[in-house]
Amino acid sequence: MKPEPLTATDCDKVLATAQRIAPVDASAFAPLLRDMRAVQLKPQDVLLRVGDAPPMECFVLDGVLHTWLGDAQGRAVTLDFYKGPCAMTPAIARSRAGQSRIHCEALTAARVVLFEASALSRTMMADIAMARWGDAVLTQELVRRVDRELALATQPAKERLLALRAEKPGLEDTVPHHHLASYLGMTPVSLSRLRGQLRRAE
């Protein structure tokens, strides 16, 4: 898991992913690319641990990762999935006092791009276009988090599973189902029964 310089393909994928989040010119984004490094991950490779510093921003170019924490019983609870190409939740929302608050692990082979959160802050301060882009990233993340909290609080299990299928097509066939179950707020047995019901209803 050795960081390496970005290839031209990596740069193109990062820019395309950034532009899907919010409009940004390649020229405005280019200075940030110089601070990025690519990492190739194998399944079960750990990208982040609780307490890691400094806070890192991350683009997932290929593969699937999940963030997780242990509950009071010591069980791993999945907080989110990242299926490339995508950007991980901004570091400001998953760190405290300059340290990671979550674990992040690869569930499949994956290629990610990392850069320090401070590099993004510098770029945003130097360029208004990047400041607008960064604000858009944070706004989208806030909306997404509120939507997830409301879904967990109000939607039945079936609706939560169908929403996950729509949001992340193919994820259900890629990752271990106990991770899906914990993310959806149900037991693996309940998830298995629900999937069976949906198959029979097709």
Number of C-alpha atoms within 10 A of each C-alpha: 11 8 13 12 15 18 11 9 9 18 19 13 19 25 19 16 18 22 15 13 16 14 14 19 13 14 8 16 21 13 13 17 19 13 15 21 19 23 17 17 22 15 14 13 17 16 18 18 17 15 16 16 15 16 23 24 20 22 24 24 22 19 22 24 28 23 23 22 17 12 9 7 6 8 11 16 20 21 17 18 22 23 23 20 20 22 21 22 21 17 20 16 12 18 19 13 11 16 18 22 19 17 21 23 20 24 23 19 15 20 21 27 25 18 20 17 17 14 18 20 14 13 19 20 12 12 13 12 17 22 18 14 22 20 14 15 17 15 12 13 16 14 10 13 13 11 12 15 11 11 16 16 10 11 14 10 18 14 13 18 20 12 14 16 13 11 10 14 12 12 18 14 8 13 16 12 17 18 21 23 20 19 22 23 16 13 15 17 12 13 21 13 11 15 14 11 12 11 9 8 7 5
